Structures are given as C-alpha cells and as structure tokens.
C-alpha cells in the first residue's frame, strides 16, 4: 500500500484544557489506527499569541502531528477536522523526503539539548 507522510498543524481554542487537547489528539490517533495509518510524532507548542484574532480569540493552542497515511484516507482526516468545533484553523501538508529528514534532524537536536 502506497503511503505518504503528512504534517497536520492544529490551532485550537485556548479554552481547551490540556486533557481535552490530549483527547482530541487521541481521537485523531484512533482514526489513523482504524485506517491502518501510522502516527509518527506529536509536538505540542501550547498557547501562543495569534497574529490576528480568530473567532474573538487573541491566543490559541498549537499542536503539530506527523503521520503516514495512504492518500485515499486523507479525506477522512479532513472530514474529522471539519467536524471538530474546537479546531479554529488547520493546515495539512504532504511532506517530501527532504522535509521529513529536516524535521527528524530538528527533533533529534531538540531531544539532545534537553
């Protein structure tokens, strides 16, 4: 089965507690497992100031998820995003091999520095 690697950036309401964000990511993980996709990495940035207000919020929580999935299953991920009211904005991109390598290198450097 042909798979691609994707990065999903989620901008969620700052009113969500950490447990609620974890539950949100868990439901995404369940969807990916159901579709035989593979969750690779989750990076939670926490609450950051927005460059412009979104739905009257001036801050939002940022979470980045990297996963492998067949292209045919991406429509289900997009539907999950659209059906979730806690997600203010999202960006889903397909990573090239070099982009994935760059992210892996950054992750290794981040881990080594901690």
Secondary structure, 3 states (H helix, E strand, C coil): CCCEEEEEEEEEECCCCHHHHHHHHHHHHHHHHHCCCEEEEEEEEEEEEEEEEECCEEEEEEEEEEEEECHHHHHHHHHHHHCCCCEEEEEEEEECHHHHHHHHHHHHHHHHHC
